[in-house]
């Protein structure tokens, strides 16, 4: 079984495995029909083999692993470094996976399709015989994963793609992607239900990328625990009191954002972390009336967006001294390393193991000779010269 090197972090005494957020160049256009048809055929057979040999839970783990996900995109014949890997591969899986046959389904997708995720979860939940409460819990997981990556982790990426994969035993994984038009890059976020102990404390299953931003507001970091608690306490105060606390931080009082951000803050970070001239007091009044019990309830509240989260974090630090984390949670990775040793030398054994696993899957797949030949030809591009089989 392919087991790539993974990073582990301690969160509230528990080990949380993180397998991916990917930062990729933003590409436009779409895959040609002649290619997607073959990708769907090959993907269907690979999914069938993996589920038959290892089970649905293992398939979710592999999709939630950005290394394996990227390798899958390569074998299916798509660009290894394109942002389109995310949208095309999940789109192919959505068509390749047959719920009645595989016991899992892919919901959501790109743009408008992402907004259909709740209704698609309801539809597949009814097909799998889920209770209303189970369907509601899955819809909540879909909503919170998107809310966290759009709001709790502020790195300048706006989500435009959300895929929610769920099995008939109610396990799930999320693969979603955001874009930053300022530097024309995309970032991918992976989640896995079996590793999510909290939606607001180190929840991602993977953080992977080629660069890091100097400044990112990460309210999901363990280091942000004090700021999270202070933010909830502030939100439970009457809006009038919050307004008095926030006044010294507004432009009228000559308090600029640069005084709050770390000194290393880059320009693109200042742009997406800029403070609003007026906080949404209507939403804060509703939050006050609701009295959230914890940060998850605060984040999940309708109308609480990035600006509100930034405003509360600002007051929490400037007034109460509870600092949020400014470390970008993205991790470095090129799946197996780079030929020039950047970000690290190629991990040959991991690469060889992946090649053999994928090659065996293709050879055993019940697909036509032409599609099998095309797939093996694509796979050979990644095989080192000293491998003869």
C-alpha positions in Angstrom: 0.0 0.0 0.0 1.3 3.5 -0.8 2.1 5.4 2.3 3.7 8.8 1.6 5.6 10.7 4.3 3.0 12.7 6.3 3.3 15.4 8.9 1.6 15.1 12.3 0.7 17.8 14.8 -0.4 17.7 18.4 -3.8 19.3 19.1 -5.3 19.2 22.6 -3.3 16.1 23.4 -4.4 14.2 20.3 -2.4 13.5 17.1 -4.0 15.1 14.1 -2.9 13.9 10.7 -2.7 16.6 8.0 -2.6 15.6 4.4 -3.4 18.7 2.3 -3.8 22.2 1.1 -2.2 22.8 -2.3 -1.1 26.0 -3.9 -1.0 25.8 -7.7 -0.8 28.2 -10.7 -4.3 29.3 -11.8 -5.1 28.0 -15.3 -8.1 28.6 -17.4 -10.0 26.6 -20.0 -11.3 23.0 -19.7 -10.2 19.5 -20.5 -11.2 18.2 -24.0 -14.0 15.7 -24.3 -11.8 13.0 -25.8 -9.6 13.1 -22.7 -12.3 13.3 -20.1 -14.2 10.3 -21.6 -11.0 8.2 -21.2 -10.3 9.7 -17.7 -13.8 8.6 -16.6 -13.4 5.1 -17.9 -10.0 4.7 -16.2 -11.1 6.3 -13.0 -14.1 4.1 -12.7 -12.0 1.0 -12.9 -9.4 2.3 -10.5 -12.1 3.2 -7.9 -13.6 -0.2 -8.3 -10.3 -1.9 -7.7 -9.3 0.2 -4.7 -12.7 -0.2 -3.0 -12.6 -4.0 -3.7 -9.1 -4.4 -2.4 -8.9 -1.9 0.4 -12.4 -0.6 1.2 -14.3 2.7 0.9 -12.5 4.2 3.9 -9.1 3.7 2.3 -10.4 5.3 -0.9 -11.4 8.4 1.1 -8.0 8.4 2.8 -6.2 8.4 -0.6 -8.4 11.2 -2.1 -7.7 13.2 1.1 -4.0 12.7 0.6 -2.8 15.5 -1.8 0.2 13.4 -2.9 -2.0 10.5 -4.1 -4.6 12.9 -5.4 -1.9 14.6 -7.5 -0.5 11.3 -8.7 -4.1 10.2 -9.7 -4.4 13.4 -11.8 -1.1 12.6 -13.6 -2.0 9.0 -14.4 -5.4 10.1 -15.7 -3.5 12.3 -18.1 -3.9 15.8 -16.7 -1.3 18.6 -16.0 0.7 17.8 -12.8 0.9 21.5 -11.6 -2.4 23.0 -12.9 -5.2 24.3 -10.7 -7.4 22.4 -13.1 -6.3 19.1 -11.5 -8.7 19.7 -8.6 -11.7 20.6 -10.7 -11.2 18.0 -13.5 -10.3 15.1 -11.3 -13.2 15.6 -8.8 -15.5 16.2 -11.8 -14.3 12.9 -13.4 -14.8 11.1 -10.1 -18.3 12.4 -9.8 -19.1 10.8 -13.2 -17.0 7.7 -12.6 -18.4 6.8 -9.2 -21.6 4.8 -9.2 -23.3 5.0 -5.7 -25.2 1.7 -6.1 -22.0 -0.1 -7.2 -19.3 1.7 -5.1 -21.2 2.7 -2.0 -20.1 6.3 -2.2 -21.0 9.4 -4.0 -19.4 12.7 -5.0 -21.5 15.9 -4.4 -20.8 19.5 -5.4 -18.2 20.7 -7.8 -17.1 24.0 -9.4 -18.9 27.3 -9.3 -22.7 26.9 -9.4 -22.3 23.1 -8.8 -20.8 23.8 -5.4 -24.0 25.4 -4.3 -25.9 22.3 -5.1 -24.0 20.3 -2.5 -26.6 20.4 0.3 -29.4 19.2 -2.0 -27.2 16.5 -3.5 -26.3 15.3 0.0 -30.0 15.0 0.8 -30.6 13.1 -2.4 -27.7 10.6 -1.8 -28.6 10.4 1.9 -32.1 9.2 1.0 -30.7 6.8 -1.5 -28.3 5.3 1.2 -31.1 5.3 3.8 -29.7 7.9 6.1 -31.8 9.5 8.9 -32.7 13.2 8.7 -30.3 13.9 11.5 -27.4 12.1 9.6 -28.2 14.1 6.5 -28.2 17.3 8.5 -24.8 16.4 10.1 -23.3 15.8 6.7 -24.6 19.1 5.4 -23.2 20.8 8.4 -19.8 19.2 7.8 -19.9 20.5 4.2 -20.9 24.0 5.3 -18.3 24.2 8.1 -15.4 23.0 5.9 -16.2 25.8 3.4 -16.7 28.4 6.2 -13.4 27.6 7.8 -11.4 27.9 4.6 -13.1 31.1 3.5 -13.3 32.8 6.9 -11.2 31.2 9.7 -8.1 30.8 7.6 -7.5 34.1 5.7 -4.8 33.7 3.1 -6.4 35.7 0.3 -8.1 32.7 -1.4 -11.8 32.8 -2.3 -13.4 29.3 -2.6 -14.9 28.5 -6.0 -14.8 24.7 -5.9 -16.2 22.4 -3.3 -16.4 18.6 -3.6 -18.0 16.5 -0.8 -17.4 12.7 -1.1 -19.5 10.6 1.2 -19.8 6.8 1.8 -22.8 4.7 2.7 -21.5 4.4 6.2 -21.5 8.2 6.5 -17.7 8.8 6.3 -16.7 11.8 4.2 -13.8 13.8 2.7 -13.8 17.3 1.2 -11.6 18.5 -1.6 -12.1 22.2 -2.2 -10.1 25.0 -3.9 -9.8 28.8 -3.7 -8.2 31.3 -6.0 -6.3 34.5 -5.5 -6.6 36.8 -8.5 -3.8 39.1 -7.2 -1.0 36.6 -7.9 -3.0 34.2 -10.1 -2.6 31.2 -7.8 -5.0 28.5 -6.5 -4.9 26.7 -3.1 -6.5 23.3 -2.4 -7.8 22.1 0.9 -8.3 18.5 1.9 -10.5 17.3 4.8 -11.1 13.7 6.1 -13.9 13.0 8.6 -12.0 10.4 10.6 -9.3 13.0 11.4 -11.6 15.9 12.2 -11.8 16.2 16.0 -12.8 19.8 15.8 -13.9 22.1 12.9 -12.0 25.0 14.4 -8.8 23.4 15.8 -6.3 22.1 13.3 -9.1 20.5 11.2 -7.4 20.0 7.8 -6.3 16.6 6.7 -3.5 18.1 4.6 -1.6 21.3 4.1 0.7 21.2 1.0 2.1 23.9 -1.3 5.1 25.4 -3.0 5.3 28.7 -1.2 4.1 30.3 2.0 2.7 33.8 2.6 4.5 35.9 5.2 1.2 36.8 6.9 -2.0 34.7 7.2 -4.7 35.0 9.9 -5.1 31.4 11.0 -7.8 31.2 13.7 -7.7 27.4 13.5 -4.2 27.1 14.8 -3.6 25.7 18.3 -1.8 28.9 19.0 -5.0 30.9 18.4 -6.9 29.2 21.3 -6.7 32.3 23.5 -7.8 34.6 20.7 -10.7 32.2 19.8 -12.0 32.2 23.4 -11.6 36.0 23.7 -13.4 36.5 20.4 -16.4 34.5 21.7 -16.4 36.5 25.0 -16.4 39.8 23.0 -19.1 38.6 20.7 -21.3 37.9 23.7 -21.0 41.5 24.9 -23.6 44.1 24.0 -22.7 45.7 20.6 -22.4 49.1 22.2 -19.6 47.9 24.4 -17.8 46.2 21.4 -18.1 49.5 19.5 -16.4 51.3 22.4 -13.6 48.7 22.4 -13.2 48.9 18.6 -13.1 52.7 18.4 -9.4 53.1 19.2 -8.6 50.7 16.3 -10.5 52.6 13.6 -8.9 55.0 11.0 -10.5 58.0 12.8 -8.3 57.2 15.8 -5.2 56.9 13.6 -4.8 53.2 14.2 -3.7 51.5 11.0 -3.8 47.9 10.1 0.0 47.9 9.8 0.2 48.5 13.6 -1.6 45.2 14.1 -0.1 43.0 11.4 3.4 41.4 11.9 6.2 43.6 10.5 6.9 41.0 7.7 3.4 41.5 6.2 3.5 41.5 2.4 1.4 43.8 0.3 -0.9 41.0 -0.9 -1.6 40.1 2.7 -2.4 43.7 3.7 -4.9 43.8 0.8 -6.9 40.8 1.8 -6.6 41.4 5.6 -7.6 45.1 5.5 -10.0 46.1 8.2 -13.5 47.3 7.2 -14.3 50.9 8.1 -17.4 49.8 9.9 -18.1 46.4 11.5 -21.4 44.7 10.7 -23.1 45.7 13.8 -26.4 44.2 12.8 -24.8 40.7 12.6 -23.0 41.3 15.9 -26.3 42.3 17.5 -27.8 39.0 16.3 -24.8 37.1 17.6 -25.2 38.8 21.0 -28.8 37.7 21.1 -27.8 34.2 20.1 -24.9 34.0 22.7 -22.6 31.4 21.1 -21.2 28.8 23.5 -17.9 28.4 21.6 -15.9 29.6 18.6 -17.5 27.0 16.3 -20.9 28.3 17.0 -19.7 31.9 16.4 -18.0 30.9 13.1 -21.1 28.9 11.9 -23.5 31.8 12.6 -25.0 33.2 9.4 -23.6 36.6 8.4 -20.3 36.1 10.3 -17.7 36.6 7.6 -14.0 37.3 7.3 -14.3 41.0 8.3 -16.2 40.1 11.5 -13.6 37.4 12.4 -10.8 39.9 11.8 -12.5 42.6 13.8 -13.0 40.3 16.8 -9.4 39.0 16.6 -8.1 42.6 16.4 -10.0 43.6 19.6 -9.0 40.3 21.3 -5.4 41.1 20.8 -5.2 44.9 21.2 -7.5 45.0 24.2 -7.0 41.6 25.9 -3.6 40.7 24.6 -4.8 37.4 23.1 -2.8 37.0 19.9 -4.0 35.0 16.9 -1.6 32.9 14.8 -0.1 34.6 11.8 1.6 31.5 10.4 0.5 30.3 7.0 -0.7 26.7 7.5 0.3 25.7 4.0 3.1 23.1 3.8 5.8 22.5 1.2 5.5 19.6 -1.1 6.0 18.5 -4.7 4.5 15.0 -4.0 7.9 13.3 -4.1 10.3 16.2 -4.1 12.0 18.1 -7.0 14.8 17.0 -9.3 16.9 20.1 -8.2 16.4 19.3 -4.5 13.7 22.0 -4.1 11.9 21.9 -1.8 13.6 18.6 -1.0 15.3 15.7 -3.0 13.1 13.2 -4.8 11.9 10.5 -2.5 12.7 7.6 -4.8 11.2 4.7 -2.8 7.8 6.5 -2.3 7.8 7.4 -6.0 8.6 3.8 -7.0 5.9 2.3 -4.7 3.3 4.7 -6.1 4.3 3.8 -9.7 4.0 0.1 -9.0 0.7 0.5 -7.3 -0.8 2.5 -10.1 0.7 0.3 -12.8 -0.8 -2.8 -11.2 -4.1 -1.0 -10.9 -4.1 -0.1 -14.6 -3.0 -3.7 -15.7 -5.8 -5.2 -13.6 -8.4 -2.8 -14.7 -11.2 -4.1 -17.0 -10.8 -1.4 -19.7 -10.1 -1.6 -23.4 -6.6 -2.3 -24.7 -6.3 1.2 -26.2 -7.2 3.0 -23.0 -4.8 0.7 -21.0 -2.0 1.5 -23.4 -2.6 5.2 -23.2 -2.6 5.0 -19.4 0.6 3.0 -19.2 2.3 5.3 -21.7 1.4 8.3 -19.5 2.6 6.5 -16.4 6.0 5.6 -18.0 6.8 9.4 -18.2 7.2 9.3 -14.4 9.3 6.1 -14.2 13.0 6.6 -13.5 15.5 5.0 -16.0 16.7 2.3 -13.5 13.2 0.8 -13.3 12.7 -1.9 -15.9 9.2 -3.1 -15.1 
